[in-house]
Amino acid sequence: MDVLKIATAGSVDDGKSTLIGRLLYDTKSLTTDKIEAIEKSSKQKGYDYLDFSLATDGLVAEREQGITIDVAHIYFSTAKKSYIIADTPGHVEYTRNMVTGASTSQVSIILIDARKGVIEQTYRHFFINNLLRVKEVIVAINKMDLVDYSEEVFNKIKADFQALNAKSTFKEQNVSYIPLSAINGGNVVDKSENMPWYDGQTVLEHLEGLHASDVFEAGKARFPVQTVIRPKTEEYHDFRGYAGKLYGNSIKVGDAVTVLPSLTESKVSKIHFFDKSFDEAVAGSSITIELENDINVTRGDMIVKSDELPKIEKDITTTVCWMDSKKLVPGTKYLVQHNTNRVLAKVESIKNTIATDYSGTTEASQLAINEIGEVTIKLSKPLYFDSYNENKSNGAFILIDTATNTTAGVGFIR
């Protein structure tokens, strides 16, 4: 696993920016001018510590208010891995931003202030990670320096979070607990001498030790076609290849495949990755596939193994996180973007809103911005899909406003 995608979540002043900045600083991932800017800013503010918010909070308003408003992506590398951190806001009014940041992440770090313990926003952060089926969750209990590095405080918060975890329906999720002091680097990259009672890994050690099998969910092979490649040169006069990204599982030369929606059958004859050919491609590979016979395949079609057909239906029941200031109401029409396929759709009904604190559902007839609810949608033509629980890539979609062309919501097929 060369690249690990991480999402962070936490309430105001829980220390997300400090944790990320400390990770970058202690792994020597910050440039000299960035370090100098952080040192200068900290001195000007009268701090006796380094203010790492400058390393992560890109918006002026974020730095002025000391909060995270939008998703920021931070990149760094160690000798073992490359990392992409989506620093997501924790406020309820930015639920849509958190969903966006966590949707492509394999690991989530949920920060908790050791002085406050598990609070309402902790429930929301964990709920969204359950909804998005993030397989690896690190509960980082921060600011242990402000509770005298108390093992008793750590154990109390851990027990409270375990009680919350018991409400989760995603039982394959692995939850780890790490006490830390991000401001002075304790248990972030290096072990803390102030917490000898903790014999577990630091945050970086835990991330470095993760393997592909720990964070990736295997599913059925799904290959949405992005484009048809026809060079029509002298060397490749009759070449016809189908390019895209492979999701779910591997595919091999000789595999019997079916093209959707036409249900035409063929076999994989060649698999190309740039200028090389392979007998097998693994999930996550961007490849070009050749088929044994010349059949009609276009962008938006999907190639699957013939014995692993997805559902093909015009009516779907979904969980939607609404992102638009204009409310979602029954009868409205949107475009459903599902992989490379785009379909006109109508909202049939809204059954309820789902509380992100695990308190249940409330009957509703509309969704407001940042609300999550159960929505049934009717499509103008069949979609070829899996439930999100079975295949994340083939069970997710976005709703596009036909008038403004903006992304109005994100949905997960049940």
Buried (B, 14 or more C-beta within 10 A) or exposed (E): BEEBBBBBBBBBBBBBBBBBBBBBBBBEBBEEEBBEBBEEBBEEEEEEEBBBBBBBBBEEEBBEEEBBBBBBEBEBEBEBBEBBBBBBBBBEEBBBBBBBBBBEBBBBBBBBBBEBBBBEBBBBBBBBBBBBBBBBBBBBBBBBBBBEBBEEBBBBBBEBBEEBBEEBEBEEBEBBBBBBBBBBBBBBBEBBEBBEEBEEBBBBBBBBEBEBEEBBBEBBBBBBBBEBBEEEEEEEEEBBBBBBBBBBBBBEBEBEBBBBBEEBBBEBEBBBEEEEEBEEBEBBBEBBBBBBEEEEBEBBBBBBBBEBEBBEEEEBBBBBBBBBEBBBEEEBEBBBBBBBBBBEBBBBEBBBBBBBBBEEEEEBEBBBBBBBBBBBBBBEEBBBBBBBBBBBBBBBBBBBBEEEEEBBBBBBBB
